[in-house]
Amino acid sequence: MVEKALKEIARGTAEIIDMEAITKKVKKFYEDGTRYTVKAGFDPTAPDLHLGHTVLLQKLATFQKYGAKIQFLIGDFTAKIGDPTGKSETRKQLSDEQIKENAVSYHEQVFKILDPKLTETVFNSTWLTPLGSAGMLQLTMQYNVARMLERDDFEKRYKSGTSISISEFIYPLLQGYDSVELKSDIEIGGTDQKFNLLMGRHLQRAYETGQEQAVLMMPILEGLDGIQKMSKSLNNYIGVTDAPNDMFGKILSISDELMWRYFELLSDKTLEEIAVLKAGSESRELHPKKIKEELAIEITARFHSQELANEAKVEFDRVHSKKSIPTDIPSFEIDGPIWIAKALQECNLETSTSQARRDIKQGAVKIDQIKVEDEQLQLVAGDYVLQVGKRKFAQVKVK
């Protein structure tokens, strides 16, 4: 069981610092039930989370399965500064009212994933506000400016002459000090948070807490375009509060390749279960669209309900099976499995398999209203609507 736990904990991670310490904590839990703490901090700088944020939440849920108590930290104090990570200029300061409203929204959304019985919600204003000027001065003495300027985003801004506020220098120290106060065993964050996460290890040593947190970093989830990170500003996101139909449809719109990335980082399915699906896809026994539907139903049900997820699928099928498809189209029966290019030719939609491949590459071929990206796709037994361009259709039954 310990081996399985460690495998699931390491799943999808970009980097782990001190896996030995994590292994000891997990083994200790299975030996005598001793729980360990895993910290993750979220600054409530916006009211809604998207699936990119939930990559960390999914990992926290995994830790809960294997003995962890989660320290879900809402950075109501640090949100006033704003994390400078990846920023080319100083953030605008949020009002206390905005932070409070956003924090309430976060709290409501995270428990769609986390077990509240194994989660302690903490606010860093609890200890950072009373830290006072003397405590803040002592904190700033734990790190020097030269080391701080080695941080990539600070270095770029410094060399370009872009303003860096003193408060932004202090931000990583404040995040690190959270780990001192909480005595966290493990902290997790995105790869862009590495500097801040390591600060927690450094300050735990500096303040002689008697421990040094392990660090686990998760990759940044790509958005619907499969290229840039999921972001509201890029409009390539799936929001946690999206309506069921919108959420289901957006997930089905991702590419077949990106689907496996989402399975690894967002699904509750085990690695073994995902491997079975992947093998079925590669052997053409399972259609990628059907596998993607499983993912869409799972995630939609997580944030809404199983009933609403099932209804979203029915609605999607109803709309997309009829959208732009003439009522009177030719029907064919073909022995399968059959190569998509050959099927298009046999249904008189293409003059040759070579032309079919060219059209697939140009994005002109669809199956059941879903664009075909794999020119080597094999159609297994089932009913399909094949389409080339906007006007050529065929109803195909593969036997």
C-alpha positions in Angstrom: 0.0 0.0 0.0 2.9 2.4 0.8 4.3 1.8 -2.7 1.0 2.6 -4.3 0.6 5.7 -2.2 4.0 7.0 -3.1 3.4 6.3 -6.8 0.1 8.3 -6.7 1.7 11.1 -4.8 4.5 11.4 -7.3 2.1 11.1 -10.3 2.3 14.1 -12.6 4.8 16.0 -10.5 7.4 18.2 -12.1 9.9 18.1 -9.2 10.1 16.7 -5.7 12.6 17.9 -3.2 13.3 15.5 -0.3 11.2 12.5 -1.4 12.9 10.5 1.4 11.1 12.7 3.9 7.7 12.2 2.2 8.3 8.5 2.1 9.0 8.4 5.9 5.8 10.3 6.6 3.7 8.0 4.5 5.3 4.9 6.0 4.8 6.2 9.5 1.1 6.7 8.8 0.6 3.1 7.7 2.6 1.8 10.6 0.8 3.6 13.5 -1.7 6.1 12.0 0.4 9.2 12.6 -0.8 11.9 10.2 1.5 14.5 8.7 0.8 18.0 7.4 0.8 19.3 3.8 0.5 23.0 3.2 -0.8 24.8 0.1 -1.3 28.6 0.0 -3.8 30.5 -2.2 -3.9 34.2 -2.4 -7.6 35.2 -2.9 -6.8 37.7 -5.7 -9.8 36.7 -7.9 -13.2 35.3 -7.0 -13.2 32.1 -9.0 -10.9 29.2 -9.5 -10.3 27.4 -12.8 -9.1 23.8 -13.5 -5.5 25.0 -13.6 -5.8 25.9 -9.9 -7.4 22.5 -9.1 -4.2 20.7 -10.1 -2.9 21.5 -6.7 -6.2 20.7 -5.0 -6.3 17.2 -6.7 -2.8 16.6 -5.3 -3.9 17.6 -1.9 -6.8 15.3 -2.1 -4.4 12.5 -3.0 -2.3 13.3 0.0 -5.5 13.1 2.1 -6.1 9.5 0.9 -2.6 8.6 2.2 -2.5 10.0 5.6 -2.1 13.8 5.3 -3.9 16.6 7.1 -4.1 19.6 4.7 -3.2 23.1 5.8 -5.3 25.1 3.3 -3.8 28.5 3.7 -5.7 31.5 2.4 -3.3 34.4 2.0 -5.5 37.2 3.1 -2.4 39.2 4.3 -0.1 38.4 1.4 -2.9 39.1 -1.1 -2.5 42.8 -0.2 1.0 42.6 -1.7 0.4 40.2 -4.5 2.7 37.4 -5.5 5.4 38.9 -7.9 6.0 35.5 -9.5 6.0 35.8 -13.2 4.9 39.5 -13.1 6.6 42.2 -15.1 5.3 45.0 -13.0 4.0 45.6 -9.5 0.4 44.5 -8.9 -2.4 46.8 -7.9 -3.4 46.4 -4.3 -6.7 44.8 -3.5 -9.1 46.2 -0.9 -9.9 44.3 2.3 -13.5 43.9 1.1 -12.3 42.3 -2.2 -10.0 39.9 -0.4 -12.7 38.9 2.0 -15.2 38.2 -0.8 -12.7 36.2 -2.8 -11.6 34.2 0.3 -15.2 33.2 0.9 -15.6 32.1 -2.7 -12.4 30.0 -2.5 -13.5 28.3 0.6 -16.8 27.2 -1.0 -15.1 25.9 -4.1 -12.2 23.9 -2.7 -14.4 21.5 -0.7 -15.8 20.2 -3.9 -12.4 18.4 -4.0 -11.0 18.3 -0.5 -12.3 16.3 2.5 -13.2 19.0 5.1 -12.6 16.6 8.0 -9.0 16.4 7.0 -8.5 20.0 6.1 -7.6 22.9 8.4 -8.3 26.3 6.8 -6.0 29.0 8.0 -5.5 32.7 7.2 -2.0 34.1 7.3 -3.2 37.4 8.7 -3.6 35.5 12.0 0.2 35.6 12.5 1.5 38.1 10.0 -0.6 41.0 11.3 0.7 40.7 14.9 4.2 40.1 13.7 4.8 43.8 14.0 7.7 45.9 12.9 10.2 44.2 15.1 9.2 40.7 13.8 9.1 42.0 10.2 12.6 43.4 10.6 13.9 40.1 12.0 12.3 38.3 9.1 14.1 40.6 6.5 17.4 39.8 8.1 17.1 36.1 7.1 17.8 36.7 3.4 19.9 39.2 1.5 19.1 41.4 -1.5 21.8 39.8 -3.8 20.2 36.4 -3.4 16.7 37.9 -3.9 17.8 39.4 -7.2 19.0 36.0 -8.4 15.3 35.2 -8.8 14.5 35.1 -12.5 11.6 37.6 -12.6 13.3 40.0 -10.3 16.5 39.9 -12.2 14.7 40.7 -15.5 12.9 43.6 -14.0 16.0 44.9 -12.3 18.1 44.8 -15.5 15.3 46.4 -17.6 14.9 49.2 -15.0 11.3 48.1 -14.2 10.1 49.1 -10.7 10.3 46.4 -7.9 8.7 47.4 -4.7 10.2 46.5 -1.3 7.0 44.8 -0.5 7.5 42.4 -3.4 10.9 41.5 -1.9 9.2 40.7 1.3 6.5 38.5 -0.3 8.6 35.3 -0.5 9.7 35.8 3.1 6.1 36.1 4.2 5.1 32.9 2.4 8.1 31.1 3.9 7.2 32.4 7.3 3.8 30.8 6.9 5.7 27.4 7.0 7.5 28.4 10.2 4.2 29.2 12.0 2.4 26.1 10.7 5.4 23.8 11.1 4.5 22.2 7.8 5.9 18.8 6.9 5.4 19.3 3.1 4.5 22.2 0.9 3.2 22.0 -2.6 2.9 24.5 -5.4 3.3 25.1 -9.1 6.7 25.0 -10.8 6.6 28.8 -10.9 6.6 28.9 -7.1 9.9 27.1 -6.6 11.7 30.2 -5.1 8.9 30.8 -2.6 8.6 27.1 -1.7 12.3 26.8 -1.0 12.1 29.9 1.2 9.9 27.9 3.5 12.7 25.3 3.9 15.2 28.0 4.5 13.2 29.9 7.1 12.3 26.7 9.0 16.0 26.2 9.4 16.7 29.8 10.2 14.0 29.9 12.9 15.2 26.5 14.3 11.8 24.8 14.0 13.5 21.4 14.1 12.3 20.4 10.7 12.7 21.2 7.0 9.7 20.9 4.8 9.7 18.7 1.7 8.6 20.4 -1.4 6.5 19.0 -4.2 5.9 21.0 -7.4 3.2 20.5 -10.0 3.4 21.5 -13.6 1.3 24.4 -14.9 -1.8 23.1 -16.7 -2.2 24.1 -20.3 -5.5 25.7 -21.4 -7.9 24.7 -24.0 -5.5 25.7 -26.8 -3.0 23.1 -25.5 -0.1 25.6 -25.7 -0.3 28.4 -23.1 -1.1 28.0 -19.5 -4.8 28.1 -18.5 -5.7 31.7 -17.8 -8.8 33.8 -17.7 -7.0 36.6 -19.4 -6.2 34.3 -22.4 -9.8 33.0 -22.4 -8.5 29.4 -22.6 -9.9 28.3 -19.2 -12.5 26.0 -17.8 -13.9 27.7 -14.7 -14.9 25.7 -11.6 -18.1 27.7 -11.5 -18.9 27.2 -15.2 -22.4 25.8 -16.0 -22.5 22.0 -16.4 -23.1 22.2 -20.2 -20.3 24.7 -20.7 -17.9 22.7 -18.6 -18.7 19.4 -20.4 -18.4 21.0 -23.8 -15.1 22.8 -23.1 -13.5 19.5 -21.9 -14.7 17.7 -25.1 -13.1 20.5 -27.2 -9.5 19.7 -26.0 -7.2 17.8 -28.3 -6.8 14.0 -28.0 -3.2 14.5 -26.9 -4.0 17.1 -24.2 -6.7 14.8 -22.9 -4.1 12.5 -21.4 -2.5 15.4 -19.6 -5.8 16.3 -18.1 -6.4 12.7 -17.0 -3.0 12.6 -15.3 -3.4 15.9 -13.5 -7.2 16.2 -12.9 -8.8 12.7 -12.8 -9.4 10.6 -9.8 -8.7 7.5 -11.9 -5.7 5.5 -10.9 -2.6 5.4 -13.1 -3.5 1.8 -13.9 -7.1 2.7 -15.0 -5.7 5.5 -17.2 -3.2 3.1 -18.7 -6.1 0.7 -19.7 -7.9 3.6 -21.4 -4.8 4.6 -23.2 -4.1 1.1 -24.4 -7.7 0.9 -25.6 -7.2 4.1 -27.6 -3.9 3.0 -29.1 -5.4 -0.4 -30.1 -8.5 1.4 -31.6 -10.8 -0.6 -29.3 -11.9 2.6 -27.7 -12.8 5.8 -29.6 -10.9 8.9 -28.2 -14.3 10.8 -28.1 -15.7 8.1 -25.8 -12.7 8.3 -23.5 -12.9 12.1 -23.4 -16.6 11.9 -22.5 -15.5 9.9 -19.4 -13.2 12.7 -18.4 -15.8 15.4 -19.1 -18.5 13.5 -17.1 -16.1 12.9 -14.1 -15.0 16.6 -13.9 -18.5 18.0 -14.4 -19.9 15.7 -11.8 -17.2 16.8 -9.3 -18.2 20.4 -9.4 -21.9 19.9 -10.0 -23.5 16.5 -9.7 -23.6 13.1 -11.5 -27.1 13.9 -12.6 -26.2 17.2 -14.1 -23.1 15.7 -15.8 -25.2 13.1 -17.4 -27.7 15.7 -18.5 -24.9 17.8 -20.0 -23.8 14.8 -22.1 -27.3 14.2 -23.4 -27.7 17.9 -24.2 -24.3 17.9 -26.0 -25.2 14.9 -28.0 -28.6 16.3 -28.9 -27.2 19.7 -30.1 -24.0 18.5 -31.8 -25.5 15.4 -33.5 -28.0 17.7 -35.3 -25.9 20.8 -35.7 -25.3 21.5 -39.4 -26.1 18.0 -40.4 -28.7 17.6 -43.2 -31.7 15.3 -42.5 -31.2 13.3 -45.7 -27.6 11.9 -46.0 -26.4 8.7 -47.6 -25.8 5.7 -45.4 -23.1 3.0 -45.7 -22.2 -0.2 -44.0 -18.5 -1.1 -43.8 -16.5 -3.9 -42.2 -14.2 -2.7 -39.5 -11.9 -1.8 -38.1 -11.2 0.5 -41.0 -8.7 3.3 -41.6 -10.4 6.7 -41.5 -9.0 7.7 -44.9 -10.2 4.5 -46.5 -13.7 5.0 -44.9 -13.9 8.5 -46.3 -13.1 7.1 -49.8 -15.6 4.2 -49.6 -18.3 6.6 -48.6 -17.6 8.8 -51.6 -16.6 11.7 -49.5 -13.0 11.7 -50.8 -11.6 10.7 -54.2 -8.5 9.0 -52.7 -6.9 8.2 -49.4 -4.2 10.7 -50.2 -6.7 13.5 -50.5 -8.4 12.3 -47.3 -5.1 12.6 -45.4 -4.6 16.1 -46.8 -8.0 17.2 -45.6 -7.5 15.7 -42.2 -4.2 17.7 -41.8 -6.1 20.8 -42.8 -8.8 20.2 -40.2 -11.6 19.6 -42.7 -12.6 16.2 -41.5 -15.0 15.6 -38.6 -16.5 12.5 -36.9 -19.7 13.2 -35.0 -18.9 17.0 -35.2 -15.5 16.4 -33.6 -12.5 17.4 -35.7 -10.2 14.4 -36.6 -6.5 15.1 -35.8 -5.1 11.6 -36.2 -4.7 10.7 -39.8 -4.1 7.0 -38.9 -7.3 6.7 -36.9 -9.0 3.3 -37.1 -12.8 3.2 -36.9 -14.0 0.4 -34.7 -17.5 -1.1 -34.6 -20.2 1.6 -34.1 -22.3 4.3 -35.8 -20.6 7.5 -37.1 -21.4 10.7 -39.0 -18.5 11.5 -41.3 -18.1 15.0 -42.6 -15.7 16.7 -45.0 -15.9 20.4 -45.2 -19.3 22.0 -44.6 -21.4 20.2 -47.1 -20.3 16.5 -47.5 -21.8 14.0 -45.0 -22.2 10.3 -44.7 -23.9 8.1 -42.1 -21.6 5.1 -41.5 -22.2 1.8 -39.7 -18.9 0.0 -39.0 -19.6 -3.7 -38.4 
